[in-house]
Amino acid sequence: MISRIRTTLRRDEGASAVEYGLLVAAIAAVIVGVVFLLGTTVKNNFSKTTSCISASSTSC
């Protein structure tokens, strides 16, 4: 009986799946953070570029 409990406690069959899940969650959090921080800046740069192209002005 005790050996059966020890065997059950030593099994780590699902551990790698949990680790991969945590890794994917961490990567997703980093991507969301980067998009949140840089999203407005990139949008403003594209807006400036498109307005300069459509206006054909030399002041850009």
C-alpha positions in Angstrom: 0.0 0.0 0.0 2.8 2.5 0.9 4.7 1.6 -2.2 1.6 2.3 -4.3 1.3 5.8 -2.7 4.9 6.5 -3.3 4.6 5.5 -6.9 1.6 7.8 -7.4 3.4 10.7 -5.8 6.5 10.2 -8.0 4.6 10.2 -11.3 5.1 13.4 -13.3 3.3 12.5 -16.5 1.4 15.8 -16.8 4.2 18.0 -15.6 5.6 18.8 -19.0 2.2 19.8 -20.3 1.8 22.2 -17.4 5.3 23.6 -18.0 4.6 24.1 -21.7 1.3 25.8 -20.8 3.0 28.2 -18.5 5.7 29.0 -21.1 3.0 29.7 -23.7 1.2 32.0 -21.2 4.3 33.9 -20.4 5.2 34.4 -24.1 1.6 35.6 -24.8 1.8 38.0 -21.9 5.1 39.5 -23.3 3.5 39.9 -26.7 0.4 41.6 -25.3 2.6 43.9 -23.3 4.8 44.9 -26.3 1.8 45.5 -28.5 0.2 47.5 -25.7 3.3 49.7 -25.2 4.3 50.1 -28.9 0.9 49.9 -30.6 0.1 53.6 -30.4 3.6 54.7 -31.5 3.4 52.4 -34.6 -0.1 53.6 -35.4 1.0 57.2 -35.2 4.0 56.6 -37.5 1.9 54.9 -40.1 -0.7 57.7 -39.9 2.1 60.3 -40.5 3.5 58.3 -43.4 0.2 57.9 -45.1 -0.7 61.6 -44.7 2.7 62.6 -46.1 2.3 60.3 -49.1 -1.3 61.4 -49.8 -0.4 65.1 -49.4 2.8 64.9 -51.4 4.2 67.7 -49.2 7.9 68.2 -48.7 7.5 69.2 -45.1 7.4 65.5 -43.9 
